[in-house]
Amino acid sequence: MDVRIQVTLQPRSVANIHISCFLKGGADIKSVERILLQFLRNLFTLSCLTSFSSLAVSPYPFPASPCATRFLEDNPFPYSHNPNVIDTCNITDDTPVINDPASISTLPGADTEDLTYDIVCTGNSSPKAAKLIQAARQGLRQFAPTKSNEGCLGVFFLKGNDGETCAVFKPSETDGTVDEAQSRPGIPAGFGYAREYAAHLLDNTDFHHVPATSLVSVNHPTLSSAVSSTGSLQAFINHECSAEEVGPRLFSTTDVHRIGLLDLRILNCDRHLGNILVTDSDDGQSLVPIDHSLSLPAFPALSGGWFEWLSLPQAKVPFSESTLRFIESLEPVTDVLMLQKELSSNVNSGSCLLSSDSLHTLRICTTFLRKAAARGFTLYDIGCMMSRYSDIDVECVLEQVVNATLSRGSQPTLPTDKDKSFWVAFDEELEGALKRTLAA
Protein backbone atom coordinates (compact mmCIF):
# COMPACT_ATOMS: atom_id res chain seq x y z
CA MET A 1 0.00 0.00 0.00
CA ASP A 2 1.04 3.61 -0.48
CA VAL A 3 1.48 5.55 2.75
CA ARG A 4 1.69 9.29 3.07
CA ILE A 5 2.73 10.78 6.43
CA GLN A 6 1.99 14.45 6.99
CA VAL A 7 3.47 16.47 9.83
CA THR A 8 1.98 19.89 10.46
CA LEU A 9 4.12 22.30 12.48
CA GLN A 10 2.57 25.52 13.70
CA PRO A 11 5.25 28.06 14.67
CA ARG A 12 4.27 30.82 17.05
CA SER A 13 5.25 33.57 14.66
CA VAL A 14 4.80 32.30 11.09
CA ALA A 15 2.34 30.29 9.05
CA ASN A 16 1.93 26.51 9.31
CA ILE A 17 4.68 24.38 7.81
CA HIS A 18 3.96 21.00 6.22
CA ILE A 19 6.53 18.20 6.13
CA SER A 20 5.59 14.89 4.57
CA CYS A 21 7.04 11.75 3.11
CA PHE A 22 5.50 9.42 0.54
CA LEU A 23 6.37 5.74 0.78
CA LYS A 24 5.88 3.65 -2.33
CA GLY A 25 3.75 0.49 -2.17
CA GLY A 26 4.69 -2.65 -0.30
CA ALA A 27 4.99 -1.28 3.24
CA ASP A 28 3.24 -3.36 5.89
CA ILE A 29 1.70 -1.80 8.98
CA LYS A 30 4.68 -2.68 11.23
CA SER A 31 7.12 -1.11 8.80
CA VAL A 32 5.03 2.02 8.65
CA GLU A 33 4.93 2.19 12.47
CA ARG A 34 8.72 1.89 12.63
CA ILE A 35 9.19 4.53 9.94
CA LEU A 36 6.75 6.88 11.62
CA LEU A 37 8.44 6.48 14.99
CA GLN A 38 11.85 7.19 13.51
CA PHE A 39 10.46 10.17 11.65
CA LEU A 40 9.05 11.57 14.89
CA ARG A 41 12.21 10.78 16.81
CA ASN A 42 14.29 12.73 14.30
CA LEU A 43 11.91 15.67 14.53
CA PHE A 44 12.14 15.73 18.30
CA THR A 45 15.94 15.93 18.18
CA LEU A 46 15.76 19.27 16.37
CA SER A 47 16.18 22.14 18.78
CA CYS A 48 13.91 24.32 16.64
CA LEU A 49 10.89 22.25 17.72
CA THR A 50 10.90 23.96 21.10
CA SER A 51 9.53 27.06 19.38
CA PHE A 52 6.49 25.32 17.94
CA SER A 53 3.11 25.45 19.68
CA SER A 54 1.53 22.43 18.00
CA LEU A 55 2.41 19.26 16.17
CA ALA A 56 -0.04 17.11 14.24
CA VAL A 57 0.83 13.82 12.59
CA SER A 58 -1.54 12.48 9.96
CA PRO A 59 -1.02 8.96 8.59
CA TYR A 60 -2.84 7.95 5.41
CA PRO A 61 -4.55 5.53 5.18
CA PHE A 62 -3.78 3.36 8.23
CA PRO A 63 -5.44 3.77 11.67
CA ALA A 64 -3.89 5.12 14.84
CA SER A 65 -0.87 3.12 15.95
CA PRO A 66 -0.73 2.16 19.67
CA CYS A 67 3.06 2.05 19.42
CA ALA A 68 3.22 5.60 18.05
CA THR A 69 0.63 6.75 20.58
CA ARG A 70 2.82 5.60 23.47
CA PHE A 71 5.76 7.45 22.00
CA LEU A 72 3.79 10.67 21.61
CA GLU A 73 2.35 10.43 25.11
CA ASP A 74 5.89 10.60 26.52
CA ASN A 75 6.60 13.96 24.88
CA PRO A 76 5.12 17.15 26.39
CA PHE A 77 3.85 18.79 23.20
CA PRO A 78 0.19 19.72 22.54
CA TYR A 79 -1.24 17.52 19.79
CA SER A 80 -4.29 18.26 17.69
CA HIS A 81 -7.05 15.73 17.24
CA ASN A 82 -8.98 14.76 14.15
CA PRO A 83 -10.01 11.38 12.67
CA ASN A 84 -6.77 11.03 10.74
CA VAL A 85 -4.43 12.10 13.54
CA ILE A 86 -2.79 9.66 15.92
CA ASP A 87 -4.74 9.98 19.16
CA THR A 88 -2.97 10.79 22.40
CA CYS A 89 -3.86 11.81 25.92
CA ASN A 90 -2.57 15.33 25.20
CA ILE A 91 -5.32 16.36 22.79
CA THR A 92 -6.27 20.04 22.52
CA ASP A 93 -9.34 20.41 20.31
CA ASP A 94 -8.84 24.14 19.79
CA THR A 95 -5.39 23.78 18.20
CA PRO A 96 -5.69 24.54 14.47
CA VAL A 97 -4.71 21.81 12.03
CA ILE A 98 -4.58 21.83 8.25
CA ASN A 99 -5.87 18.56 6.78
CA ASP A 100 -6.05 19.39 3.10
CA PRO A 101 -4.04 16.62 1.36
CA ALA A 102 -3.68 18.89 -1.67
CA SER A 103 -1.53 21.23 0.39
CA ILE A 104 0.92 18.47 1.29
CA SER A 105 4.28 18.42 -0.46
CA THR A 106 5.51 14.88 -1.09
CA LEU A 107 8.86 13.26 -1.58
CA PRO A 108 8.27 10.58 -4.21
CA GLY A 109 10.30 7.44 -3.81
CA ALA A 110 11.36 8.09 -0.24
CA ASP A 111 12.51 4.86 1.37
CA THR A 112 12.94 3.70 4.95
CA GLU A 113 16.63 4.62 5.05
CA ASP A 114 15.80 8.26 4.35
CA LEU A 115 14.06 8.41 7.72
CA THR A 116 16.29 6.03 9.68
CA TYR A 117 19.75 7.45 8.93
CA ASP A 118 20.38 11.03 9.92
CA ILE A 119 22.85 13.55 11.34
CA VAL A 120 21.58 16.24 13.67
CA CYS A 121 23.65 19.24 14.73
CA THR A 122 23.78 19.57 18.54
CA GLY A 123 25.93 22.71 18.71
CA ASN A 124 26.30 26.01 16.90
CA SER A 125 27.73 25.48 13.44
CA SER A 126 29.71 27.82 11.24
CA PRO A 127 28.55 28.10 7.61
CA LYS A 128 31.30 25.68 6.54
CA ALA A 129 30.31 23.17 9.23
CA ALA A 130 26.63 23.46 8.26
CA LYS A 131 27.48 22.58 4.64
CA LEU A 132 29.55 19.67 5.88
CA ILE A 133 26.65 18.29 7.93
CA GLN A 134 24.32 18.56 4.94
CA ALA A 135 26.77 16.73 2.66
CA ALA A 136 27.37 13.96 5.21
CA ARG A 137 23.64 13.61 5.89
CA GLN A 138 22.91 13.06 2.21
CA GLY A 139 25.73 10.57 1.86
CA LEU A 140 24.71 8.66 4.98
CA ARG A 141 21.50 7.55 3.27
CA GLN A 142 23.53 5.78 0.59
CA PHE A 143 26.81 4.80 2.21
CA ALA A 144 27.45 3.31 5.65
CA PRO A 145 30.14 4.85 7.88
CA THR A 146 33.48 3.05 7.65
CA LYS A 147 35.69 2.57 10.66
CA SER A 148 39.25 3.86 10.67
CA ASN A 149 41.91 1.20 11.04
CA GLU A 150 44.76 3.57 11.77
CA GLY A 151 45.54 6.58 13.91
CA CYS A 152 42.83 7.26 16.48
CA LEU A 153 40.76 4.08 16.71
CA GLY A 154 37.01 4.32 17.16
CA VAL A 155 36.79 7.00 14.44
CA PHE A 156 34.44 6.70 11.45
CA PHE A 157 34.66 8.10 7.92
CA LEU A 158 31.47 9.37 6.29
CA LYS A 159 30.91 9.79 2.57
CA GLY A 160 29.01 12.37 0.56
CA ASN A 161 26.52 11.79 -2.26
CA ASP A 162 29.39 11.21 -4.69
CA GLY A 163 30.77 8.32 -2.64
CA GLU A 164 33.90 10.24 -1.67
CA THR A 165 34.87 10.63 1.99
CA CYS A 166 33.76 14.05 3.20
CA ALA A 167 33.78 13.88 7.01
CA VAL A 168 35.33 12.25 10.07
CA PHE A 169 33.03 11.32 12.95
CA LYS A 170 34.60 10.96 16.39
CA PRO A 171 32.07 9.53 18.89
CA SER A 172 32.06 10.53 22.54
CA GLU A 173 32.04 6.87 23.51
CA THR A 174 33.56 4.12 21.36
CA ASP A 175 33.31 0.36 21.32
CA GLY A 176 36.39 -0.04 23.51
CA THR A 177 38.99 -0.11 20.76
CA VAL A 178 40.61 3.19 21.73
CA ASP A 179 44.11 2.49 22.96
CA GLU A 180 44.36 3.33 26.67
CA ALA A 181 47.92 4.49 26.04
CA GLN A 182 46.45 7.44 24.15
CA SER A 183 45.03 8.91 27.34
CA ARG A 184 46.78 11.85 29.00
CA PRO A 185 46.72 13.27 32.55
CA GLY A 186 43.90 15.78 32.96
CA ILE A 187 41.99 14.61 29.88
CA PRO A 188 39.00 12.42 30.81
CA ALA A 189 37.92 9.62 28.49
CA GLY A 190 34.89 10.33 26.36
CA PHE A 191 35.43 14.07 25.93
CA GLY A 192 37.98 14.18 23.12
CA TYR A 193 35.27 15.11 20.63
CA ALA A 194 34.49 18.27 22.65
CA ARG A 195 38.14 19.30 22.40
CA GLU A 196 38.02 18.84 18.63
CA TYR A 197 35.10 21.27 18.55
CA ALA A 198 36.85 23.68 20.93
CA ALA A 199 39.92 23.86 18.66
CA HIS A 200 37.64 24.78 15.75
CA LEU A 201 35.86 27.45 17.79
CA LEU A 202 39.14 29.00 18.88
CA ASP A 203 40.23 29.22 15.24
CA ASN A 204 37.43 31.66 14.42
CA THR A 205 39.61 33.62 11.99
CA ASP A 206 40.95 30.47 10.26
CA PHE A 207 44.49 31.50 11.16
CA HIS A 208 45.43 27.97 12.24
CA HIS A 209 43.49 26.25 9.40
CA VAL A 210 41.61 23.85 11.71
CA PRO A 211 39.09 21.92 9.56
CA ALA A 212 35.42 22.83 9.98
CA THR A 213 34.01 20.94 12.97
CA SER A 214 30.61 20.62 14.62
CA LEU A 215 28.92 18.69 17.41
CA VAL A 216 26.44 16.19 16.03
CA SER A 217 24.33 13.16 16.77
CA VAL A 218 24.55 10.42 14.13
CA ASN A 219 21.90 7.73 13.71
CA HIS A 220 23.01 4.67 11.74
CA PRO A 221 23.02 0.89 12.41
CA THR A 222 26.77 0.79 11.79
CA LEU A 223 27.17 2.64 15.07
CA SER A 224 26.41 -0.21 17.45
CA SER A 225 24.89 0.23 20.89
CA ALA A 226 28.44 0.24 22.26
CA VAL A 227 29.22 3.36 20.24
CA SER A 228 27.68 6.68 21.19
CA SER A 229 25.94 8.52 18.36
CA THR A 230 27.02 11.85 19.84
CA GLY A 231 30.39 13.25 18.84
CA SER A 232 32.30 15.65 16.60
CA LEU A 233 31.99 15.79 12.84
CA GLN A 234 35.03 17.26 11.09
CA ALA A 235 35.67 17.94 7.44
CA PHE A 236 37.85 15.30 5.81
CA ILE A 237 40.92 16.94 4.27
CA ASN A 238 42.13 15.53 0.99
CA HIS A 239 45.89 15.37 1.34
CA GLU A 240 49.02 14.07 -0.29
CA CYS A 241 50.53 12.62 2.89
CA SER A 242 51.30 13.51 6.49
CA ALA A 243 54.20 15.69 7.56
CA GLU A 244 56.12 12.68 8.88
CA GLU A 245 56.40 11.32 5.33
CA VAL A 246 58.28 14.27 3.82
CA GLY A 247 61.33 16.33 4.68
CA PRO A 248 60.90 19.53 6.71
CA ARG A 249 62.54 21.67 4.02
CA LEU A 250 59.20 21.59 2.16
CA PHE A 251 57.31 23.28 5.01
CA SER A 252 56.87 27.02 5.11
CA THR A 253 57.81 28.85 8.29
CA THR A 254 54.35 30.44 8.32
CA ASP A 255 52.64 27.02 8.36
CA VAL A 256 54.82 25.69 11.15
CA HIS A 257 54.18 28.82 13.23
CA ARG A 258 50.42 28.67 12.59
CA ILE A 259 50.18 25.13 13.93
CA GLY A 260 52.65 25.69 16.74
CA LEU A 261 50.70 28.66 18.07
CA LEU A 262 47.49 26.63 18.15
CA ASP A 263 49.21 23.87 20.09
CA LEU A 264 50.55 26.35 22.63
CA ARG A 265 47.13 27.95 23.12
CA ILE A 266 45.44 24.61 23.85
CA LEU A 267 48.51 22.83 25.30
CA ASN A 268 48.28 19.99 22.81
CA CYS A 269 49.53 16.79 24.42
CA ASP A 270 49.79 14.82 21.19
CA ARG A 271 51.19 16.94 18.37
CA HIS A 272 53.25 14.67 16.20
CA LEU A 273 53.97 14.99 12.50
CA GLY A 274 51.50 12.21 11.73
CA ASN A 275 48.54 14.44 12.60
CA ILE A 276 49.72 17.30 10.40
CA LEU A 277 48.44 16.81 6.85
CA VAL A 278 50.26 18.00 3.73
CA THR A 279 47.89 19.33 1.08
CA ASP A 280 48.71 20.36 -2.48
CA SER A 281 46.95 23.12 -4.40
CA ASP A 282 47.61 25.72 -7.08
CA ASP A 283 49.15 27.88 -4.36
CA GLY A 284 51.59 25.15 -3.39
CA GLN A 285 51.82 22.85 -0.41
CA SER A 286 50.36 23.75 2.96
CA LEU A 287 49.96 22.10 6.36
CA VAL A 288 46.65 21.34 8.08
CA PRO A 289 46.42 20.34 11.77
CA ILE A 290 44.03 17.56 12.83
CA ASP A 291 43.40 15.42 15.94
CA HIS A 292 43.02 17.79 18.88
CA SER A 293 41.22 15.43 21.24
CA LEU A 294 44.25 15.24 23.55
CA SER A 295 44.45 18.94 24.35
CA LEU A 296 43.24 21.39 27.01
CA PRO A 297 44.15 19.12 29.95
CA ALA A 298 42.46 20.03 33.22
CA PHE A 299 44.45 22.36 35.48
CA PRO A 300 46.90 21.72 37.12
CA ALA A 301 47.92 18.75 34.90
CA LEU A 302 50.21 20.85 32.71
CA SER A 303 53.15 18.49 32.25
CA GLY A 304 51.95 16.70 29.13
CA GLY A 305 52.52 19.23 26.36
CA TRP A 306 54.04 17.45 23.37
CA PHE A 307 55.11 19.41 20.30
CA GLU A 308 57.06 17.47 17.69
CA TRP A 309 57.45 20.62 15.59
CA LEU A 310 60.16 21.61 18.10
CA SER A 311 62.45 19.42 15.99
CA LEU A 312 61.77 21.50 12.85
CA PRO A 313 64.21 24.30 11.95
CA GLN A 314 61.30 26.66 11.15
CA ALA A 315 60.38 26.73 14.87
CA LYS A 316 63.59 28.66 15.63
CA VAL A 317 62.85 31.41 13.11
CA PRO A 318 61.60 34.65 14.75
CA PHE A 319 57.92 35.47 14.35
CA SER A 320 56.94 37.74 11.47
CA GLU A 321 55.29 41.08 12.18
CA SER A 322 51.88 39.77 11.04
CA THR A 323 52.20 36.72 13.31
CA LEU A 324 53.16 38.93 16.27
CA ARG A 325 50.08 41.06 15.60
CA PHE A 326 47.92 37.93 15.67
CA ILE A 327 49.44 36.79 18.97
CA GLU A 328 48.90 40.24 20.46
CA SER A 329 45.24 40.15 19.35
CA LEU A 330 44.53 37.00 21.35
CA GLU A 331 42.17 37.60 24.27
CA PRO A 332 42.34 34.66 26.71
CA VAL A 333 39.44 35.91 28.85
CA THR A 334 37.26 36.35 25.77
CA ASP A 335 38.19 32.85 24.58
CA VAL A 336 37.26 31.34 27.94
CA LEU A 337 33.90 33.09 27.98
CA MET A 338 33.20 32.00 24.41
CA LEU A 339 33.94 28.32 25.08
CA GLN A 340 32.00 28.46 28.33
CA LYS A 341 28.98 29.74 26.42
CA GLU A 342 29.26 27.44 23.41
CA LEU A 343 29.83 24.25 25.41
CA SER A 344 27.79 24.84 28.56
CA SER A 345 24.49 24.05 26.84
CA ASN A 346 25.83 20.69 25.62
CA VAL A 347 25.84 18.18 28.45
CA ASN A 348 27.08 14.61 28.52
CA SER A 349 26.00 12.44 31.45
CA GLY A 350 25.33 15.50 33.55
CA SER A 351 28.77 17.06 33.01
CA CYS A 352 29.69 20.08 30.90
CA LEU A 353 31.71 19.17 27.85
CA LEU A 354 34.70 21.24 28.96
CA SER A 355 35.46 21.62 32.65
CA SER A 356 36.38 24.88 34.39
CA ASP A 357 39.86 23.44 34.97
CA SER A 358 40.35 23.00 31.21
CA LEU A 359 39.24 26.60 30.69
CA HIS A 360 41.84 27.67 33.26
CA THR A 361 44.47 25.85 31.18
CA LEU A 362 43.42 27.78 28.08
CA ARG A 363 43.74 31.12 29.89
CA ILE A 364 47.08 30.23 31.46
CA CYS A 365 48.65 29.00 28.22
CA THR A 366 47.37 31.84 26.05
CA THR A 367 48.60 34.39 28.58
CA PHE A 368 52.02 32.68 28.70
CA LEU A 369 52.22 32.72 24.89
CA ARG A 370 51.30 36.40 24.57
CA LYS A 371 53.78 37.60 27.19
CA ALA A 372 56.62 35.38 25.95
CA ALA A 373 56.18 36.42 22.31
CA ALA A 374 56.07 40.09 23.32
CA ARG A 375 59.49 39.65 24.95
CA GLY A 376 61.02 38.29 21.74
CA PHE A 377 61.01 34.55 22.40
CA THR A 378 60.70 32.30 19.33
CA LEU A 379 58.19 29.49 18.85
CA TYR A 380 60.96 27.04 19.77
CA ASP A 381 61.78 28.96 22.96
CA ILE A 382 58.14 29.09 24.06
CA GLY A 383 57.52 25.45 23.19
CA CYS A 384 60.49 24.41 25.33
CA MET A 385 59.27 26.53 28.23
CA MET A 386 55.77 25.02 28.01
CA SER A 387 56.78 21.37 27.73
CA ARG A 388 59.28 18.88 29.11
CA TYR A 389 61.00 18.67 25.76
CA SER A 390 64.52 18.77 27.18
CA ASP A 391 63.97 16.46 30.16
CA ILE A 392 60.77 14.51 30.83
CA ASP A 393 61.60 14.35 34.55
CA VAL A 394 62.11 18.08 35.08
CA GLU A 395 59.29 20.60 35.48
CA CYS A 396 59.05 23.05 32.60
CA VAL A 397 58.88 26.81 33.14
CA LEU A 398 55.09 26.78 32.73
CA GLU A 399 54.72 24.30 35.58
CA GLN A 400 57.16 26.23 37.75
CA VAL A 401 55.22 29.46 37.29
CA VAL A 402 51.90 27.80 38.10
CA ASN A 403 53.28 26.05 41.18
CA ALA A 404 54.82 29.30 42.43
CA THR A 405 51.46 30.99 41.97
CA LEU A 406 49.61 28.25 43.84
CA SER A 407 52.09 28.49 46.71
CA ARG A 408 50.82 32.03 47.29
CA GLY A 409 47.52 30.56 48.45
CA SER A 410 45.08 31.30 45.62
CA GLN A 411 43.25 29.16 43.06
CA PRO A 412 42.30 30.04 39.47
CA THR A 413 38.80 31.38 38.91
CA LEU A 414 36.55 31.92 35.91
CA PRO A 415 36.24 35.45 34.48
CA THR A 416 32.78 35.81 35.98
CA ASP A 417 34.11 35.30 39.53
CA LYS A 418 35.07 38.32 41.61
CA ASP A 419 38.24 36.82 43.05
CA LYS A 420 41.11 37.70 40.68
CA SER A 421 43.96 37.07 43.12
CA PHE A 422 45.30 34.00 41.29
CA TRP A 423 45.57 35.83 37.98
CA VAL A 424 47.32 38.83 39.53
CA ALA A 425 49.83 36.50 41.19
CA PHE A 426 50.24 34.46 37.99
CA ASP A 427 51.10 37.56 35.95
CA GLU A 428 53.73 38.56 38.51
CA GLU A 429 55.29 35.09 38.65
CA LEU A 430 55.28 34.81 34.85
CA GLU A 431 56.98 38.18 34.36
CA GLY A 432 59.69 37.15 36.82
CA ALA A 433 60.25 33.80 35.14
CA LEU A 434 60.56 35.34 31.67
CA LYS A 435 63.07 37.89 32.92
CA ARG A 436 65.16 35.16 34.51
CA THR A 437 65.05 33.07 31.34
CA LEU A 438 66.20 36.00 29.22
CA ALA A 439 69.03 36.71 31.60
CA ALA A 440 70.19 33.09 31.70
C-alpha positions, -999 to +999 in steps of 0.1 A: +000+000+000+010+036-005+015+055+028+017+093+031+027+108+064+020+144+070+035+165+098+020+199+105+041+223+125+026+255+137+052+281+147+043+308+170+053+336+147+048+323+111+023+303+091+019+265+093+047+244+078+040+210+062+065+182+061+056+149+046+070+117+031+055+094+005+064+057+008+059+036-023+038+005-022+047-027-003+050-013+032+032-034+059+017-018+090+047-027+112+071-011+088+050+020+087+049+022+125+087+019+126+092+045+099+068+069+116+084+065+150+119+072+135+105+102+116+090+116+149+122+108+168+143+127+143+119+157+145+121+157+183+159+159+182+158+193+164+162+221+188+139+243+166+109+223+177+109+240+211+095+271+194+065+253+179+031+255+197+015+224+180+024+193+162+000+171+142+008+138+126-015+125+100-010+090+086-028+079+054-046+055+052-038+034+082-054+038+117-039+051+148-009+031+160-007+022+197+031+021+194+032+056+181+006+067+206+028+056+235+058+075+220+038+107+216+024+104+251+059+106+265+066+140+249+051+172+264+039+188+232+002+197+225-012+175+198-043+183+177-071+157+172-090+148+141-100+114+127-068+110+107-044+121+135-028+097+159-047+100+192-030+108+224-039+118+259-026+153+252-053+164+228-063+200+225-093+204+203-088+241+198-054+238+182-057+245+145-047+218+120-046+218+082-059+186+068-060+194+031-040+166+014-037+189-017-015+212+004+009+185+013+043+184-005+055+149-011+089+133-016+083+106-042+103+074-038+114+081-002+125+049+014+129+037+050+166+046+050+158+083+044+141+084+077+163+060+097+197+074+089+204+110+099+228+135+113+216+162+137+237+192+147+238+196+185+259+227+187+263+260+169+277+255+134+297+278+112+286+281+076+313+257+065+303+232+092+266+235+083+275+226+046+296+197+059+267+183+079+243+186+049+268+167+027+274+140+052+236+136+059+229+131+022+257+106+019+247+087+050+215+075+033+235+058+006+268+048+022+274+033+056+301+049+079+335+030+076+357+026+107+393+039+107+419+012+110+448+036+118+455+066+139+428+073+165+408+041+167+370+043+172+368+070+144+344+067+114+347+081+079+315+094+063+309+098+026+290+124+006+265+118-023+294+112-047+308+083-026+339+102-017+349+106+020+338+141+032+338+139+070+353+123+101+330+113+129+346+110+164+321+095+189+321+105+225+320+069+235+336+041+214+333+004+213+364+000+235+390-001+208+406+032+217+441+025+230+444+033+267+479+045+260+465+074+241+450+089+273+468+119+290+467+133+326+439+158+330+420+146+299+390+124+308+379+096+285+349+103+264+354+141+259+380+142+231+353+151+206+345+183+227+381+193+224+380+188+186+351+213+186+368+237+209+399+239+187+376+248+157+359+275+178+391+290+189+402+292+152+374+317+144+396+336+120+409+305+103+445+315+112+454+280+122+435+262+094+416+238+117+391+219+096+354+228+100+340+209+130+306+206+146+289+187+174+264+162+160+243+132+168+246+104+141+219+077+137+230+047+117+230+009+124+268+008+118+272+026+151+264-002+175+249+002+209+284+002+223+292+034+202+277+067+212+259+085+184+270+119+198+304+133+188+323+156+166+320+158+128+350+173+111+357+179+074+379+153+058+409+169+043+421+155+010+459+154+013+490+141-003+505+126+029+513+135+065+542+157+076+561+127+089+564+113+053+583+143+038+613+163+047+609+195+067+625+217+040+592+216+022+573+233+050+569+270+051+578+288+083+543+304+083+526+270+084+548+257+112+542+288+132+504+287+126+502+251+139+526+257+167+507+287+181+475+266+181+492+239+201+506+264+226+471+280+231+454+246+238+485+228+253+483+200+228+495+168+244+498+148+212+512+169+184+533+147+162+540+150+125+515+122+117+485+144+126+497+173+104+484+168+068+503+180+037+479+193+011+487+204-025+469+231-044+476+257-071+492+279-044+516+251-034+518+228-004+504+237+030+500+221+064+466+213+081+464+203+118+440+176+128+434+154+159+430+178+189+412+154+212+442+152+235+444+189+243+432+214+270+442+191+300+425+200+332+445+224+355+469+217+371+479+188+349+502+208+327+531+185+322+519+167+291+525+192+264+540+174+234+551+194+203+571+175+177+574+206+156+602+216+181+624+194+160+618+215+129+642+243+120+613+267+112+604+267+149+636+287+156+629+314+131+616+346+148+579+355+143+569+377+115+553+411+122+519+398+110+522+367+133+532+389+163+501+411+156+479+379+157+494+368+190+489+402+205+452+401+193+445+370+214+422+376+243+423+347+267+394+359+288+373+363+258+382+328+246+373+313+279+339+331+280+332+320+244+339+283+251+320+285+283+290+297+264+293+274+234+298+243+254+278+248+286+245+240+268+258+207+256+258+182+284+271+146+285+260+124+315+253+155+336+288+171+330+297+201+309+317+192+279+347+212+290+355+216+327+364+249+344+399+234+350+404+230+312+392+266+307+418+277+333+445+258+312+434+278+281+437+311+299+471+302+315+486+290+282+474+318+260+486+344+286+520+327+287+522+327+249+513+364+246+538+376+272+566+354+260+562+364+223+561+401+233+595+397+249+610+383+217+610+345+224+607+323+193+582+295+188+610+270+198+618+290+230+581+291+241+575+254+232+605+244+253+593+265+282+558+250+280+568+214+277+593+189+291+610+187+258+645+188+272+640+165+302+608+145+308+616+143+345+621+181+351+593+206+355+590+231+326+589+268+331+551+268+327+547+243+356+572+262+378+552+295+373+519+278+381+533+261+412+548+293+424+515+310+420+496+283+438+521+285+467+508+320+473+475+306+485+451+313+456+432+292+431+423+300+395+388+314+389+366+319+359+362+354+345+328+358+360+341+353+395+351+383+416+382+368+431+411+377+407+440+371+431+453+340+413+456+358+380+473+388+395+498+365+412+502+345+380+511+376+360+537+386+385+553+351+386+553+348+348+570+382+344+597+372+368+603+338+351+606+353+317+631+379+329+652+352+345+650+331+313+662+360+292+690+367+316+702+331+317 
